[in-house]
Amino acid sequence: MSQKAIKITGWVMTIVLALVFTMSAFMKLTQNETALEQASSIGLDASTYQFIGVIEIISLILFIIPRTGVLGAMLLVAYLGGAITTHLQHQQPIAMAVTFQMLLWVTAFIRFPELKQRVFSIKKV
C-alpha cells in the first residue's frame, strides 16, 4: 500500500470516528432525553453527563489536530476504557464501545506510525 493510500485511509477512519464521537458528545451536551435516561440508569446526573460530553469533545479535537493527535488518541482510549468499565459494572452490552476502541487504536497506529513503533518495539538487550 502506498504512503498516500495509508494517509487517506487514516484520515477516512478519523472522520468516521469524529462523526461518532461528535454525535455522542452532542447528545450529552444538549441534554437529549434518551441520553439523560441512559445517564440516570448508571447513576449520573445531568451536569456530570454534560461535563463528560465536554471532555469527549476536547479529546476529539486534540485527536483530529495532527500535532496533538497522539494525546487526543490516548484521551479517547481512556474515555472508552471508562465507558467499557461502566457498562460492565451495570451489566450493559460492551460490544459497541469495544468496537470503537479497536477502531480508534487501528486509526491511531495508521496515522501515527511512531505510536505503533513505541507500543510494539522490541528492545534488544
Secondary structure, 3 states (H helix, E strand, C coil): CCHHHHHHHHHHHHHHHHHHHHHHHHHHHCCCHHHHHHHHHCCCCHHHHHHHHHHHHHHHHHHHCHHHHHHHHHHHHHHHHHHHHHHHHCCCCCHHHHHHHHHHHHHHHHHCHHHHHHHHCCCCC
